[in-house]
């Protein structure tokens, strides 16, 4: 009996999330990281130079926990944080060369999850 895709967008999203977790978590576990960290890394990799509030919104991570997550990524040498040269009151983030390699590895693993039409 073949299983047709569920009609509920919420169910489809959870199924994609479960598939991603299955392939990404072993790689994240090597660094003691969680899916929240991967979303932050992905956002920073896609758009380096974002401020902390922009990263929090794009990565769907509570702003209250973002600093702690980014601190950990900085400590592990995955992310670099700098003062915005255009606004010295603001911190911006980018991936380090090590972070770029790690992000590429995670993105390659992500490709193993079959794409689902969520539209």
C-alpha atoms as one frame of an Amber mdcrd trajectory, in Angstrom:
protein
   0.000   0.000   0.000   1.544   3.300  -1.055   1.231   6.270   1.193  -0.026
   9.489  -0.381   1.382  12.765   0.893  -0.634  14.283   3.735  -2.855  17.204
   2.874  -1.881  19.162   5.961   0.964  21.612   5.538   1.721  21.263   9.259
   2.186  17.493   8.857   4.389  17.956   5.784   6.586  20.480   7.602   7.049
  18.119  10.562   7.920  15.249   8.212  10.564  17.340   6.456  11.913  18.463
   9.844  12.143  14.841  11.013  14.010  13.881   7.832  16.432  16.768   8.262
  17.030  15.926  11.899  17.763  12.301  10.968  20.546  13.253   8.535  21.904
  16.405  10.197  21.905  15.540  13.889  24.836  13.083  13.687  26.980  15.832
  12.104  25.759  18.406  14.622  26.440  15.979  17.483  30.138  15.897  16.503
  30.348  19.537  17.631  27.736  19.291  20.396  25.331  21.458  18.404  21.571
  21.456  17.866  19.262  22.210  14.952  18.965  25.822  16.192  22.709  26.165
  15.612  22.386  24.821  12.075  19.643  27.327  11.240  21.857  30.138  12.568
  24.859  28.877  10.567  22.710  28.579   7.425  21.328  32.108   7.789  24.790
  33.598   8.402  26.214  31.625   5.485  23.477  32.821   3.161  23.724  36.466
   4.223  26.963  37.354   6.050  26.949  40.685   7.823  23.488  40.453   9.342
  22.908  41.859  12.802  21.843  39.691  15.712  18.128  40.608  15.575  18.037
  39.870  11.839  19.703  36.492  12.377  17.247  35.628  15.162  14.262  36.438
  12.965  15.558  34.614   9.887  16.695  31.524  11.835  13.468  31.427  13.855
  15.427  31.444  17.104  14.281  33.476  20.104  16.368  36.637  20.337  16.874
  35.932  24.035  18.832  32.747  23.235  20.573  33.847  20.035  23.533  35.495
  21.770  24.254  32.326  23.751  24.066  30.216  20.568  26.291  32.600  18.610
  28.769  32.753  21.526  29.099  28.978  21.313  29.614  29.081  17.546  32.256
  31.801  17.978  34.038  29.752  20.679  34.110  26.761  18.325  35.557  28.849
  15.515  32.534  28.442  13.246  31.327  32.057  13.350  33.167  35.359  13.632
  31.471  38.387  15.117  32.568  41.896  14.285  31.464  45.464  14.913  29.526
  46.802  11.908  31.854  49.337  10.243  28.823  51.466   9.270  27.207  51.417
  12.725  29.647  50.813  15.557  26.777  50.103  17.991  25.851  46.957  16.071
  27.513  43.529  15.911  27.414  41.508  12.684  28.347  37.892  12.032  29.925
  35.816   9.271  31.178  32.268   8.916  34.847  31.604   9.478  36.674  29.468
   6.894  36.117  26.516   9.256  32.441  27.485   9.483  32.138  27.611   5.701
  33.509  24.063   5.454  31.172  22.854   8.186  28.178  24.568   6.550  29.035
  22.976   3.192  29.095  19.564   4.849  25.710  20.153   6.483  24.217  21.474
   3.239  25.420  18.373   1.390  23.762  16.179   4.027  20.587  18.249   3.705
  20.420  17.339   0.034  19.871  13.715   1.076  16.403  14.655   2.316  13.902
  14.348  -0.505  12.423  17.746  -1.320   8.754  18.141  -0.527   6.466  20.573
  -2.303   5.233  22.746   0.542   3.420  25.154  -1.746
